[in-house]
């Protein structure tokens, strides 16, 4: 089983900083923030009135407007990102009857929350018009596995197919579990990642009630400030990030371009609190150590660490401790950044966004910066690549995501070498 190597052959993204990978990466490298005042609804009653909404997203580039009405926005985002990833990988958009065995192509594109807008819309229908008027499409539009289901149908992919849910670790777990499916010979290709569309009144209101989000409503471009002493919460964003993972020999046989290799995955639980990471960072540290073990690597072999870095007081402090525990003294020499200063927090899509950032960092030799870093926090004293991108040799990059419930996920990417 372990002789099967897993590589990345495609990436696709829609986000508040770009609706394809080149635009997304250009924004990250140049620190162009995509956050702003909420425009989709009146947010004036909320503590937090800013978010990372998609701009110029046109679903009719991918399907008819009539078809789109049958899909929640998070599924529409998943389709847009997956189409780009499939095209980049050189895979047929319809696997049925192609040279690629559809039974060996799986899908795990997941959502942390699912079709929240659909649920809210249909509750209002029920409240105002009666129970019998609720749409028969409500359930298949709302359930969080349905992005995977629709992608399977769209491409004719009949391999392993489901959605998993681990809050803000969802996208990273989806990629990691897909890695193992290929390793254990359950599939040759996996379409995987995360999608989210929770910039809706109920989603914003729920996080506002937790007092988890930034209140820098008059300065959205500087509201998300990971690891800065004056951080005051995360800023929600939306979109999707999708990867194509493929067994190496299968990819080579197709003549696919190999973007990176996936070499390790770790998943642990804190067993501590529903929203706060464990104070000693132990769960995150064990996930890093587990991923390194599966990769057969020493901590000193990692060049770049894309941190969860949400811009909340507790996450950034405890994640710093996790990195110190896992990497020891080398933690102070490791290039680290959080790209959430630019993108905001994509919740279940974060692992997709940030895995693509890792892959592009390896490809280009550039560490994207942690923007809005103004005041050092003595409890977050690692090298977080403040404000300006850095050029350096990057052979190994790590993506780490943490989720409510104490979920920790880590995936390790490596420059492909034969």
N, C-alpha and C positions, 0 to 999 in steps of 0.2 A: 504493500500500500504506500509506504513512505517513499518509494522510488518514483511515484508520479509527481512531477513538478507542476506547479500552478503559476500561470503567467497572466498578466493583464494585457488584453488586446484592444480594448475600447473604453472610452469614457464619454459621458454626456452629462450636461448640467443645465438647469434653469434656476436662476437665483436673482436676488435684488441687485447684484453687481454684474449681471451678464447672462444672456440666454443661450450661450454655448461656451465650450471650454476655453477657446482663445480669449474671449471677452472677460470671462470669469478670472482667468489667470492674470491677465493684464491689470485688472482692478486690484487683485491681491498684491501683486508685486509692487504696484505704485501706490498702495494704501488708499485707494479711492473708496470711501465709505458709501454704502447703498441705503443707508437708513434715513428715514424722514417722517414727517407727520402722516398719520393714518389718513388715507383718502377714501377708503372703501365704505366707511360709515362714520357717523358722528361720534367721536371718541371723547368729547369734551367733558363728560361726567367721570371719566376714568383718571386714576392717579397717573397712569402711563398712557400717553397719546401718540407714541411713535412706534414704528416697526419697519421691517425690511420687506416692503411689498414688491412683487415683480413689476417690471415696467415693460410695456410694449410686448406683452405676451399675447400671441395670436394662435389659438388652438386650431383655427381653420387651416393652418399650414400642415396639420397632421390628420385632420378628419373634418367632416362636414359639421356645421353648427348644430344640425339635428342630432347627429351622433353624440356630440359633446354634451348635449343637455341630459344625456343618460348617465353622465359620469360626474362625480364630485371633482372639485378643482384639484385635490391632491392626486387623483388618478390621471387627470389631464397632464399635470406636471410630470408624473412618472413616465407617461407615454412620450412626451417631448424629449426628456433626458435619455430614455432608453433608445429612441430612434437614432439620436446622435451617436450613442455608444455602439449600436449595431452597425451603423454606417461606417464609423471609424474602424471597427473590427473587420469590416469587409464581409460580414455575414449576410446571407439573404434575408430580406425583410419578410419573406414567406418561406419557412423551412420545409413545408409540405412538398414533397417531390424534388427537393434539392439534394445536393451531394452531402449535406450535413444531416445526420440522423436526428430527426426531431425528438425522438425518445431519449436522446442523450443530452438534450438542452433543457436546463431547468431555470426557474425564476424564483428569486426571493427578494422582491422589492417591497419593503415594509414601511409602515407608518406608525409613529408613536401614538397618534390620537385618531387618525382616520377621518371620516367624512363628517366633521363637526358642523359645517354649514348646512349640509343636507339634513342632519338631525334637527337642527334649530328651525330650519324652514318647514319641515314636516310637522314638528310640534306646533308651530303657529297655525298650520292648516288644520290640524286636529282641534286646536283650541277655538278657532274662529268658525270652522265649517263642519266639524264633527269627525268622529273616528273613522267613519266609512269613506271619508275623502282623502285619507292618507295614501300617498302614492305607493303602488306595488313595487316601485323601483327604490323605495327608501332604503330597505335593508341592503340590497346589492350595491347601492351607491355608498352607503355609510360604513360598512364593515371594513376593518383596516387591512384585511388580506386581499381586498378586491383589486388593488393595483397589480399584484402578481397574477391574479386570475385573468384580468383583461390583457395583460402583456402576453400571457400564455396563449390566449385565443388569437391575439393580433398576429403573432409570429408563428403559431402552430407549434410552440415549444411544449413537449409532453413529458419532460423529465420531472425531477422533484420540484414541487410547486406549492408554496405557502407564504404567509406573512408571519413575521414574529414581532413581538412588542416588548421593548425594554426601555420605554421613555426616550430620553435623549441619547441612549446608547444603541437605539434600534438599528440605524444604518450601519454602524460598525459591526454589530453582532451579525447582521444579515450577510455582510461580506465575509466575515470570519467563518460562519457556518457553511457558506457556499464553498469556501476554500476546502473545508473538510469533506464536503460531498464529492468534490473532484478527487481529492486525495484518496478517498476510500472507494473510488471507481463506481460511484452512483451516477455520475454525469461526466461529460467531457467539456461542457460549456455551461456556465451559470451567469445569468443576467441578474445583477444584485445591487442593492443599495437602499436608499430611503427617500421618502417623499412626504411632504407636510404642507397643509394649507389651513393654518389655525389663526390667521389674522382675521378673526371674526369676533363680534361682540362678546360672546360667551367665553371664548378662549382667552381673550384679553382680560375680561373681567375676573376670570378665575385666577390667573397669575397675578393680577393687581391685588386681589384679596390676600394672596400669600405674601404680598410686599416683596416679590422676588425680582421685579423689573425696575429699570432705571427710571427716575423721574426728571431727567434732564430734557424736558419737553421742548424747551426753547433752544436747545443746542443738540439736535439729534445726531449730527455728524461726529460729535465727541462724546456721545452717551455711553457707548460700549467701550470700556477701557480696561481690558484684562490686565490683571496683576498691578494696576496702578493703585496707590494708597487710597485715592478718593473715589474708587469705583462704588457704584450704588445699585447695581443690579444689571441683569442682562436685558437685551433688546430682542424681542421675538422677530424672526423672519420666516420666510416660506420658500418653497421650491422643491427641487429633487436633484439628487446626484446618483448616477448609475454607472456601474462598472461591468465590463465583460471579462469574466475570469475563464481561463481555458487551460486544459491539460497541454503541456508543452509540445508533445509530439503531434497532437491534433492540430495545434496552431501552426507548427512548422510545415505540416503536410499541406495546409491550406495556403501557405505563403503569407501568413498574417504578420503584420508589424507588431513586435513585442515591446510594450511600453515599460514594463517592470515585472519583477517576479514577486509573488506573495510567498513568504517563507515562514511566518509565524502568526499565531493567534492565541490570545488569552482571554478568558472570561471568568469572572469571580463575583462574589457577592459580599457586601459589607456586613450584613446581619446587624445593622445598627439603628437606622432611622429612615423614615419614608422620604424625606427630602434632603437631609444633610449627609454629606459624605462622612465616613468615619474620621474622627479628629486626628488620628495618627496617619491617615492616608494608607492604611494597611491594605485595604481591598484593591485600590488602584495599583499599589506596588506589587501585589501578588499577581495581578493580571499582566503587568509588564514582564515580571519574572517568568510567568508561564509561557508567554509569547516568545521570549528569548530562548527558553528551554526547547520549545518545539522547533525554533529556527536553528538550534545548535550554535548560538552566538553568545559571546561575552558582551556585557554592557558597553564596553569601550568600542565596540564595532558600530554602534549607532552614531550617525552623523547629525540627524535632524529629528526633533521630537515635536510633532504638532499636538499641542496640549488642548484639552477640553476648554480650558480658559474662558469661563462664561462671563466674567466681569462681576460675579457675585462675591461677597466678602468671604463666605465659607469655602466655596469651591476652589478659588484660586489659592487660598492659604493651604488647604488640605491637599490639593493636587501637588503643590510645591513639595510638601512633605513626602508624598508618594514617590515623586521623582528622586528625591534625595535617598529614600529608603532603597529603591530599586537599583539606582545607579551608583550609590556611594559617593566617594569623592569626585568621581567623573561627572556627576551631575553639574558641577560648576564649570565644566569644560564643554558641555553639550549645548549645541545650538537649539534653542527652543523658541517657538512662537505660538500665539493664538491668532488665528485669522478671523475670529469673531468680532474684532474691532471693526473690520471691514464689512463682513457679511451679516452681522448679528447672529443670533442663535436659531438655527434651522430645526431645532428639536429632533424629530426622528430622521430628518434629512441631513443632520450635521455630519454623521459618519461618511455619507456619500460625498458631501462638499469637501471634507477635510482629507479624505483618502485621495481625492483627485489632486488636492494641493500637495500631498506627499509625492504622488507620482510625477507631477510637473516639477517639483523641486529636484527630484532625482534626474529628470530629463534635462533640465536647464542649468543645474548647479546654482540655483538661487533659493535662499531662505526667505519666504515672504515675511514681512515685518508684523510685529504687534503694534498697531497704531494707537494713538491717543495716550501714550505712556508719558506722563508729565512728572509725577511725584513718586519716587521710589517707596516701596513698602518693605520694611526690614524683614517681614515674614515671607516675602516673595522675592528672594535675593538671588535668583538664578539668571542666566543670560537669556533674556526673552526677546532678543533681536528688536530693540525698541525703535519704532517709527520709520526705519529705513531698511530696505532689503539688503541682504548680504550675499555676495558671490563666494562660493566655496565648493569644494569637491563633496558631493553627496552620493554615497553608494547605498546607504541604508537610512530609511525614514520610517518613523513610527507614528501611527495615528492612535490617539487615545480618546475615548468618550465615556462619560459617566451618566447614569440616569437615576431619576427618582426611584426609590425602592432599593437603592444600594447596588445597582447594576454597574459593572465595570467591563469595558471591552477594549481590547488592544489588537491592532493588526500591524504587522511589520512588512514593509515593502523593500525590495532590494533591486539595485541596477542589474539588469539581465546580462549574464556573461556565459554564453554558450551552453 
